[in-house]
Each structure stands twice: as structure tokens, then as C-alpha cells.
Amino acid sequence: MKNPAVMACAALALWALGGSNALAQAPRTFTLKFNHVLGAKEPYHEGFLKWAKAVEQRTNGGVKIEVFHSAQLGHEEDIIEQIRQGANIGQNTDSARMGNYVPGIAVMNGPYFVETLEEVARLRKAPIDSSGKSRRSCSSMVRSPLSTSRACCAK
């Protein structure tokens, strides 16, 4: 039977030889394709390009973002569905559209329910609706970007 110390040293030496090759390899980089619907001359596009450059600089080239304007990668809903399936894509979207996938974010549309701060205060104190749901548990707040109903729990 061989000496366990010799075996451990041999294993360590083999690991070191193999490991030195792995250490010599280039660091991994990640690329994110980022889609938006605005044109190439829009200020938002310029902002997205600056953001992509800043991310690349802050990660020392570890993360690169390729910005695609004018929905070059596809229609917004299609891109969001691809993201949900795990695709390495980003999409600039709004809270109304995202509310179809993450209902809680639809609260961001709250400012469009009312026009003044006084109306905001009244909405905050709104009573329970006729179905027995409180305004806080309302799941029908904003379900579709095509919805014309902006009232919580509207029938």
C-alpha cells in the first residue's frame, strides 16, 4: 500500500498542473442584447448606449450590453416572452405592459387614476368595493395595456 502523504502530494501536483492551464485562460465575458422600441436618434437610445458603456467599464469588460433600437430584436411582447423562457435579452418596457406578468408592478400606474393630490388621498381611503375585496387585495387593477378601465376593482 502506498503512503497517503505521497498520494496527496501527487494529486496536488496533478491538480496544480491542470489548474495552471485554467488560470491562464481568459476571463469569461457575458453579453446581453438589450432591445427597445425607440429610434436611433432618440435621447433614450443615447442614454442606453452610455449605460452600456458604463457597465462595460465598471465590469472591466466582463459584461457587454449590445443595444438594439427600433425593436430590431422583435416586438416587445415577444421579447418579454423570450426573457421569461430564459433568453439572454433585455427589454425596455413600461409598468402597464409588465403588469401583465408581474401584477404588483401595475401599482405604478396609480398616478393615472387621479389628477390631484386630494384625489390620491381619497383613493387611499377608498372603502371596500361591493364584491368584498379591499382595495389592497384588488387583482384587477391594471391587467392589460389596452384596458380603458383605470379604476381599481372596476366592474
Rosetta blueprint (number, residue, H / E / L):
1 M L
2 K L
3 N L
4 P H
5 A H
6 V H
7 M H
8 A H
9 C H
10 A H
11 A H
12 L H
13 A H
14 L H
15 W H
16 A H
17 L H
18 G H
19 G H
20 S H
21 N H
22 A H
23 L H
24 A H
25 Q L
26 A L
27 P L
28 R L
29 T L
30 F E
31 T E
32 L E
33 K E
34 F E
35 N E
36 H L
37 V L
38 L L
39 G L
40 A L
41 K L
42 E L
43 P H
44 Y H
45 H H
46 E H
47 G H
48 F H
49 L H
50 K H
51 W H
52 A H
53 K H
54 A H
55 V H
56 E H
57 Q H
58 R H
59 T L
60 N L
61 G L
62 G L
63 V E
64 K E
65 I E
66 E E
67 V E
68 F E
69 H L
70 S L
71 A L
72 Q L
73 L L
74 G L
75 H L
76 E H
77 E H
78 D H
79 I H
80 I H
81 E H
82 Q H
83 I H
84 R H
85 Q L
86 G L
87 A L
88 N L
89 I E
90 G E
91 Q E
92 N L
93 T L
94 D L
95 S H
96 A H
97 R H
98 M H
99 G L
100 N L
101 Y L
102 V L
103 P H
104 G H
105 I H
106 A H
107 V H
108 M H
109 N H
110 G H
111 P H
112 Y H
113 F L
114 V L
115 E L
116 T L
117 L H
118 E H
119 E H
120 V H
121 A H
122 R H
123 L H
124 R H
125 K L
126 A L
127 P L
128 I L
129 D L
130 S L
131 S L
132 G L
133 K L
134 S L
135 R H
136 R H
137 S H
138 C L
139 S L
140 S L
141 M L
142 V L
143 R L
144 S L
145 P L
146 L L
147 S L
148 T L
149 S L
150 R L
151 A L
152 C L
153 C L
154 A L
155 K L
